[in-house]
Amino acid sequence: MSETAIITGAAGGIGAATARLLAASGARCVLVDRDPKVADVAASIGGTALVGDLTDPDLSVRAAADAGDGLGLVVLNAGTNCADKDPATLDLDRYRAVVGVNQHSVTYGLRAALPALRRRGGGSIVVTASLAALHGVEQDPIYTMTKHAVIGLVRALSGPLAREGIRLGAVCPGLVDTPLIEGGRDRFRAAGVPMLTADEVAAAIVETLRDGEPGTELVVRPGRTPVRYSPAPVP
């Protein structure tokens, strides 16, 4: 049975780079994004595209149906950020959108994909988290909150899923040069802030998919070798 991968947030940046790597290794790719450009990425690698809003759980169900019983790899990568730093003036529509993409869509993706992985007898799932998942980032507290939630989910589920032959892990990159930072790219460059490329993060995701141990939290920083994060034990 051929191996199929689902990649969310795949119209550009990390998701598109991951899709290209997986397709080059022989996987059939199902790419999901709200941006219609995802169809161009899918066409370039011989994959399938689904355009829609991942805050709707039905889109994840459609992606899993498209992948079928060949589904063996899942990359839950879709994400967005929030410009509001003060909860007192928070735009609630934007808040709901950020939580929906960064947090709810991960749960929807797991809910849709796990039955197929179980039928197959195993598989591998990687969630794109962030360094913001491991410490507070005052520039974007709402984004930070959602990424902490994602890491909490990985920590809670990785053990039970491993007993079923399903590996669940996360990649936690620092600042990445993708469309998500479009508004601040020039400012970061002027300040000399180092940034990762999407290809560097994609390579870490594929490495974790293929060889990562259950519960891996792989930290990726510019100019450094990726390392596994080990949370302090509870006293």
Contacts in CASP RR format, 6 or more apart in sequence:
PFRMAT RR
TARGET T0000
AUTHOR 0000-0000-0000
METHOD contacts of the structure
MODEL  1
MSETAIITGAAGGIGAATARLLAASGARCVLVDRDPKVADVAASIGGTAL
VGDLTDPDLSVRAAADAGDGLGLVVLNAGTNCADKDPATLDLDRYRAVVG
VNQHSVTYGLRAALPALRRRGGGSIVVTASLAALHGVEQDPIYTMTKHAV
IGLVRALSGPLAREGIRLGAVCPGLVDTPLIEGGRDRFRAAGVPMLTADE
VAAAIVETLRDGEPGTELVVRPGRTPVRYSPAPVP
1 69 0 8 1.000
1 70 0 8 1.000
1 120 0 8 1.000
2 27 0 8 1.000
2 28 0 8 1.000
2 70 0 8 1.000
3 26 0 8 1.000
3 27 0 8 1.000
3 28 0 8 1.000
3 70 0 8 1.000
3 72 0 8 1.000
3 73 0 8 1.000
4 27 0 8 1.000
4 28 0 8 1.000
4 29 0 8 1.000
4 30 0 8 1.000
4 67 0 8 1.000
4 68 0 8 1.000
4 70 0 8 1.000
4 71 0 8 1.000
4 72 0 8 1.000
4 73 0 8 1.000
5 19 0 8 1.000
5 22 0 8 1.000
5 27 0 8 1.000
5 28 0 8 1.000
5 29 0 8 1.000
5 30 0 8 1.000
5 67 0 8 1.000
5 71 0 8 1.000
5 72 0 8 1.000
5 73 0 8 1.000
5 74 0 8 1.000
5 75 0 8 1.000
6 29 0 8 1.000
6 30 0 8 1.000
6 32 0 8 1.000
6 63 0 8 1.000
6 64 0 8 1.000
6 67 0 8 1.000
6 71 0 8 1.000
6 73 0 8 1.000
6 74 0 8 1.000
6 75 0 8 1.000
6 113 0 8 1.000
7 15 0 8 1.000
7 18 0 8 1.000
7 19 0 8 1.000
7 22 0 8 1.000
7 29 0 8 1.000
7 30 0 8 1.000
7 31 0 8 1.000
7 32 0 8 1.000
7 75 0 8 1.000
7 77 0 8 1.000
8 15 0 8 1.000
8 32 0 8 1.000
8 33 0 8 1.000
8 54 0 8 1.000
8 60 0 8 1.000
8 63 0 8 1.000
8 75 0 8 1.000
8 76 0 8 1.000
8 77 0 8 1.000
8 78 0 8 1.000
8 105 0 8 1.000
8 109 0 8 1.000
9 15 0 8 1.000
9 31 0 8 1.000
9 32 0 8 1.000
9 33 0 8 1.000
9 38 0 8 1.000
9 54 0 8 1.000
9 77 0 8 1.000
9 78 0 8 1.000
9 79 0 8 1.000
10 16 0 8 1.000
10 18 0 8 1.000
10 19 0 8 1.000
10 29 0 8 1.000
10 31 0 8 1.000
10 32 0 8 1.000
10 33 0 8 1.000
10 38 0 8 1.000
10 41 0 8 1.000
10 42 0 8 1.000
10 49 0 8 1.000
10 77 0 8 1.000
11 31 0 8 1.000
11 33 0 8 1.000
11 34 0 8 1.000
11 35 0 8 1.000
11 36 0 8 1.000
11 37 0 8 1.000
11 38 0 8 1.000
11 41 0 8 1.000
12 33 0 8 1.000
12 35 0 8 1.000
12 37 0 8 1.000
12 38 0 8 1.000
12 41 0 8 1.000
12 178 0 8 1.000
12 179 0 8 1.000
12 198 0 8 1.000
13 176 0 8 1.000
13 178 0 8 1.000
13 179 0 8 1.000
13 198 0 8 1.000
14 77 0 8 1.000
14 128 0 8 1.000
14 173 0 8 1.000
14 176 0 8 1.000
14 178 0 8 1.000
14 198 0 8 1.000
14 201 0 8 1.000
14 202 0 8 1.000
14 205 0 8 1.000
15 31 0 8 1.000
15 75 0 8 1.000
15 77 0 8 1.000
15 128 0 8 1.000
15 198 0 8 1.000
15 202 0 8 1.000
16 31 0 8 1.000
16 41 0 8 1.000
16 198 0 8 1.000
17 198 0 8 1.000
17 199 0 8 1.000
17 201 0 8 1.000
17 202 0 8 1.000
18 75 0 8 1.000
18 77 0 8 1.000
18 202 0 8 1.000
18 205 0 8 1.000
18 206 0 8 1.000
19 29 0 8 1.000
19 31 0 8 1.000
19 41 0 8 1.000
19 42 0 8 1.000
19 45 0 8 1.000
19 47 0 8 1.000
20 41 0 8 1.000
20 44 0 8 1.000
20 45 0 8 1.000
20 202 0 8 1.000
21 202 0 8 1.000
21 203 0 8 1.000
21 206 0 8 1.000
22 29 0 8 1.000
22 73 0 8 1.000
22 75 0 8 1.000
22 206 0 8 1.000
22 209 0 8 1.000
23 29 0 8 1.000
23 45 0 8 1.000
23 46 0 8 1.000
23 47 0 8 1.000
24 45 0 8 1.000
25 206 0 8 1.000
27 73 0 8 1.000
28 46 0 8 1.000
28 47 0 8 1.000
28 48 0 8 1.000
28 67 0 8 1.000
29 42 0 8 1.000
29 45 0 8 1.000
29 46 0 8 1.000
29 47 0 8 1.000
29 48 0 8 1.000
30 47 0 8 1.000
30 48 0 8 1.000
30 49 0 8 1.000
30 50 0 8 1.000
30 63 0 8 1.000
30 66 0 8 1.000
30 67 0 8 1.000
31 38 0 8 1.000
31 41 0 8 1.000
31 42 0 8 1.000
31 47 0 8 1.000
31 48 0 8 1.000
31 49 0 8 1.000
31 50 0 8 1.000
32 38 0 8 1.000
32 49 0 8 1.000
32 50 0 8 1.000
32 52 0 8 1.000
32 54 0 8 1.000
32 59 0 8 1.000
32 60 0 8 1.000
32 63 0 8 1.000
32 78 0 8 1.000
33 49 0 8 1.000
33 51 0 8 1.000
33 52 0 8 1.000
33 78 0 8 1.000
34 51 0 8 1.000
34 52 0 8 1.000
34 53 0 8 1.000
34 54 0 8 1.000
35 51 0 8 1.000
36 51 0 8 1.000
38 49 0 8 1.000
38 50 0 8 1.000
38 51 0 8 1.000
39 49 0 8 1.000
39 51 0 8 1.000
41 49 0 8 1.000
42 48 0 8 1.000
42 49 0 8 1.000
43 49 0 8 1.000
48 66 0 8 1.000
50 59 0 8 1.000
50 62 0 8 1.000
50 63 0 8 1.000
50 66 0 8 1.000
52 59 0 8 1.000
53 59 0 8 1.000
54 60 0 8 1.000
54 78 0 8 1.000
54 100 0 8 1.000
54 101 0 8 1.000
54 105 0 8 1.000
54 108 0 8 1.000
55 97 0 8 1.000
55 100 0 8 1.000
55 101 0 8 1.000
55 104 0 8 1.000
55 105 0 8 1.000
57 104 0 8 1.000
57 108 0 8 1.000
57 111 0 8 1.000
57 112 0 8 1.000
59 108 0 8 1.000
60 105 0 8 1.000
60 108 0 8 1.000
60 109 0 8 1.000
60 111 0 8 1.000
60 112 0 8 1.000
60 113 0 8 1.000
61 112 0 8 1.000
63 109 0 8 1.000
63 112 0 8 1.000
63 113 0 8 1.000
64 71 0 8 1.000
64 109 0 8 1.000
64 112 0 8 1.000
64 113 0 8 1.000
64 115 0 8 1.000
64 116 0 8 1.000
67 113 0 8 1.000
67 116 0 8 1.000
68 116 0 8 1.000
69 116 0 8 1.000
69 119 0 8 1.000
69 120 0 8 1.000
70 116 0 8 1.000
70 120 0 8 1.000
71 113 0 8 1.000
71 116 0 8 1.000
71 117 0 8 1.000
71 120 0 8 1.000
72 116 0 8 1.000
72 117 0 8 1.000
72 120 0 8 1.000
72 122 0 8 1.000
72 123 0 8 1.000
72 124 0 8 1.000
73 123 0 8 1.000
73 124 0 8 1.000
73 125 0 8 1.000
73 209 0 8 1.000
74 109 0 8 1.000
74 113 0 8 1.000
74 117 0 8 1.000
74 124 0 8 1.000
74 125 0 8 1.000
74 126 0 8 1.000
75 125 0 8 1.000
75 126 0 8 1.000
75 128 0 8 1.000
75 205 0 8 1.000
75 209 0 8 1.000
76 105 0 8 1.000
76 106 0 8 1.000
76 109 0 8 1.000
76 110 0 8 1.000
76 125 0 8 1.000
76 126 0 8 1.000
76 127 0 8 1.000
76 128 0 8 1.000
77 127 0 8 1.000
77 128 0 8 1.000
77 205 0 8 1.000
78 101 0 8 1.000
78 102 0 8 1.000
78 105 0 8 1.000
79 101 0 8 1.000
79 102 0 8 1.000
79 105 0 8 1.000
79 128 0 8 1.000
79 180 0 8 1.000
80 97 0 8 1.000
80 98 0 8 1.000
80 101 0 8 1.000
80 102 0 8 1.000
80 143 0 8 1.000
80 180 0 8 1.000
81 98 0 8 1.000
81 140 0 8 1.000
81 143 0 8 1.000
81 180 0 8 1.000
82 94 0 8 1.000
82 95 0 8 1.000
82 98 0 8 1.000
82 140 0 8 1.000
82 142 0 8 1.000
82 143 0 8 1.000
83 94 0 8 1.000
83 140 0 8 1.000
84 90 0 8 1.000
84 91 0 8 1.000
84 94 0 8 1.000
84 95 0 8 1.000
84 142 0 8 1.000
85 138 0 8 1.000
85 139 0 8 1.000
85 140 0 8 1.000
85 141 0 8 1.000
87 141 0 8 1.000
90 142 0 8 1.000
95 142 0 8 1.000
98 142 0 8 1.000
98 143 0 8 1.000
98 146 0 8 1.000
99 142 0 8 1.000
99 146 0 8 1.000
102 143 0 8 1.000
102 146 0 8 1.000
102 147 0 8 1.000
102 149 0 8 1.000
102 150 0 8 1.000
103 146 0 8 1.000
103 149 0 8 1.000
103 150 0 8 1.000
106 127 0 8 1.000
106 150 0 8 1.000
106 153 0 8 1.000
107 153 0 8 1.000
110 125 0 8 1.000
110 153 0 8 1.000
110 157 0 8 1.000
113 125 0 8 1.000
114 161 0 8 1.000
114 166 0 8 1.000
117 123 0 8 1.000
117 125 0 8 1.000
117 166 0 8 1.000
118 164 0 8 1.000
118 166 0 8 1.000
121 164 0 8 1.000
121 165 0 8 1.000
122 164 0 8 1.000
122 165 0 8 1.000
122 166 0 8 1.000
123 165 0 8 1.000
123 166 0 8 1.000
123 167 0 8 1.000
124 166 0 8 1.000
124 167 0 8 1.000
124 168 0 8 1.000
124 209 0 8 1.000
124 210 0 8 1.000
124 212 0 8 1.000
125 161 0 8 1.000
125 166 0 8 1.000
125 167 0 8 1.000
125 168 0 8 1.000
125 169 0 8 1.000
126 168 0 8 1.000
126 169 0 8 1.000
126 170 0 8 1.000
126 171 0 8 1.000
126 205 0 8 1.000
126 208 0 8 1.000
126 209 0 8 1.000
127 150 0 8 1.000
127 153 0 8 1.000
127 154 0 8 1.000
127 168 0 8 1.000
127 169 0 8 1.000
127 170 0 8 1.000
127 171 0 8 1.000
128 170 0 8 1.000
128 171 0 8 1.000
128 173 0 8 1.000
128 201 0 8 1.000
128 205 0 8 1.000
129 147 0 8 1.000
129 150 0 8 1.000
129 151 0 8 1.000
129 154 0 8 1.000
129 170 0 8 1.000
129 171 0 8 1.000
129 172 0 8 1.000
129 217 0 8 1.000
130 143 0 8 1.000
130 147 0 8 1.000
130 172 0 8 1.000
130 173 0 8 1.000
130 174 0 8 1.000
131 137 0 8 1.000
131 172 0 8 1.000
131 173 0 8 1.000
131 174 0 8 1.000
131 219 0 8 1.000
131 221 0 8 1.000
132 140 0 8 1.000
132 143 0 8 1.000
132 144 0 8 1.000
132 147 0 8 1.000
132 148 0 8 1.000
133 144 0 8 1.000
133 147 0 8 1.000
133 148 0 8 1.000
133 150 0 8 1.000
133 151 0 8 1.000
133 170 0 8 1.000
133 172 0 8 1.000
133 217 0 8 1.000
134 151 0 8 1.000
134 172 0 8 1.000
134 217 0 8 1.000
134 219 0 8 1.000
134 229 0 8 1.000
136 144 0 8 1.000
137 143 0 8 1.000
137 144 0 8 1.000
150 170 0 8 1.000
151 170 0 8 1.000
151 172 0 8 1.000
151 217 0 8 1.000
154 168 0 8 1.000
154 169 0 8 1.000
154 170 0 8 1.000
154 215 0 8 1.000
154 217 0 8 1.000
155 215 0 8 1.000
155 231 0 8 1.000
157 168 0 8 1.000
158 167 0 8 1.000
158 168 0 8 1.000
158 169 0 8 1.000
158 214 0 8 1.000
158 215 0 8 1.000
159 168 0 8 1.000
159 214 0 8 1.000
159 215 0 8 1.000
161 167 0 8 1.000
161 168 0 8 1.000
161 214 0 8 1.000
162 168 0 8 1.000
162 214 0 8 1.000
162 215 0 8 1.000
167 209 0 8 1.000
167 212 0 8 1.000
167 213 0 8 1.000
167 214 0 8 1.000
167 215 0 8 1.000
167 216 0 8 1.000
168 214 0 8 1.000
168 215 0 8 1.000
169 208 0 8 1.000
169 212 0 8 1.000
169 214 0 8 1.000
169 215 0 8 1.000
169 216 0 8 1.000
169 217 0 8 1.000
169 218 0 8 1.000
170 208 0 8 1.000
170 215 0 8 1.000
170 216 0 8 1.000
170 217 0 8 1.000
170 218 0 8 1.000
171 201 0 8 1.000
171 204 0 8 1.000
171 205 0 8 1.000
171 208 0 8 1.000
171 218 0 8 1.000
171 220 0 8 1.000
172 217 0 8 1.000
172 218 0 8 1.000
172 219 0 8 1.000
172 220 0 8 1.000
172 229 0 8 1.000
173 196 0 8 1.000
173 200 0 8 1.000
173 201 0 8 1.000
173 204 0 8 1.000
173 219 0 8 1.000
173 220 0 8 1.000
173 221 0 8 1.000
174 196 0 8 1.000
174 220 0 8 1.000
174 221 0 8 1.000
174 222 0 8 1.000
175 181 0 8 1.000
175 188 0 8 1.000
175 193 0 8 1.000
175 194 0 8 1.000
175 195 0 8 1.000
175 196 0 8 1.000
175 222 0 8 1.000
176 195 0 8 1.000
176 196 0 8 1.000
176 197 0 8 1.000
176 198 0 8 1.000
176 201 0 8 1.000
177 185 0 8 1.000
177 195 0 8 1.000
177 196 0 8 1.000
177 197 0 8 1.000
177 198 0 8 1.000
178 198 0 8 1.000
181 188 0 8 1.000
181 195 0 8 1.000
188 195 0 8 1.000
189 195 0 8 1.000
194 221 0 8 1.000
194 222 0 8 1.000
194 223 0 8 1.000
195 222 0 8 1.000
196 220 0 8 1.000
196 221 0 8 1.000
196 222 0 8 1.000
200 220 0 8 1.000
200 222 0 8 1.000
201 220 0 8 1.000
204 218 0 8 1.000
204 220 0 8 1.000
204 226 0 8 1.000
207 218 0 8 1.000
207 226 0 8 1.000
208 216 0 8 1.000
208 218 0 8 1.000
212 218 0 8 1.000
216 228 0 8 1.000
217 228 0 8 1.000
217 229 0 8 1.000
217 231 0 8 1.000
218 226 0 8 1.000
218 227 0 8 1.000
218 228 0 8 1.000
218 229 0 8 1.000
219 226 0 8 1.000
219 227 0 8 1.000
219 228 0 8 1.000
219 229 0 8 1.000
220 226 0 8 1.000
END
